[in-house]
């Protein structure tokens, strides 16, 4: 799979209102995403293979987790650099035709 250019140069924000059976929906930060009291997690991809994850903590603050991305088949796989702990989440994502990032 070729990595979509739409992955870079933007921050994707979790639009949890749009989540469904397909997975979690992330939209580009400039898209219309409603305001929320609940913190919205964020992902930013770099061409060098790194990812900046901003994940919600128990106290509703965002915490940065450094990660790396690779391509496996049609998926973009995000793996945190730190092993173990609550940040040891592996995400599988795809860019949809309308520019959303769909995370499973």
N, C-alpha and C positions, 0 to 999 in steps of 0.2 A: 504494500500500500504506500502510495505517496502521501506525505504529510501535508494536509491542507494549509495553504498560506494564511487562511483565516484564523489559525490557531495562535499566531504570533502578533505582538504589538498591541495587545489589549488584555484587560482583566475580565474574566468571566465571573459573574455574580450569581449565586444560587437563587433562582426564582422558584422557591419551594411551593408556591401556589399552583405551579404548573406540573409538579411531579405526578407521575402516573405509573402504570404497569410497566412501561418501557424503561423507566429509571428517573433519576433526578435531572432537572432542567437547569442549565446555566446559560445566562444571556450576557452579551457584551455589556460592560459597565455603562456605556452610553445609551443602551436601549431603555425603553420605558419599563422599569421595574418599580412596583409600588413600594412606598416607604413601609417600614416594619419596625416594631419594637424588638423583635427577635433579630439577633445579628445574622447577617447574610454571609455565608462562607464564600471565599473567593479563590480563584486559580489564575495564575499567570504563567504562561509557557515561554521559554527562551529557546532559540535555535541551537544553543549549545547543549541541549538535553536536560536542562534543569527546569524545575517547576517551583514556584512559590505558592504554597498552600496557606491560606488563612482560615483556620478552623475555630469554631466556637468552643469555648471552655465552659466548665460548669458555672462560672460566675458571669456568663454572657459576654465576656471579652473575647476578642479574636486573638489567636496565638499563631505565630508563623511556624510552619513546618517546612523544612527544605526537603525537596524530593527530586527524583529524576524521572524522565519519561522515555519510553521506548515504543516501538511499533511491533505489534504481534498480530499478524493477519490484518483484519480490518479495524482493529482496536488500537487506541492509544492507551498504553498502560502506565500508570503513575505509581511509583513506589517510593515511600519516604526513605531518606538516607539513614535515619535512626532506626535501629532494630528494637522491637518490643515496645511496650507502653501503648497508651491510647492513640498515639499518632501513627502506629504501624498499620495503616490502612492502605490497601491496594485498590486503586480505582481503575476501571475500564471505561473509556470514553470514546465517543464518535462525534464528529461535526455533522449536523443534519443539513439538508439542502437549504433551510432557511437561516443558517448561521448559528443555530443553538448548539450548545455542547450538551450532549446527552450522556450522563454518567450512570453506570450500573455498578 
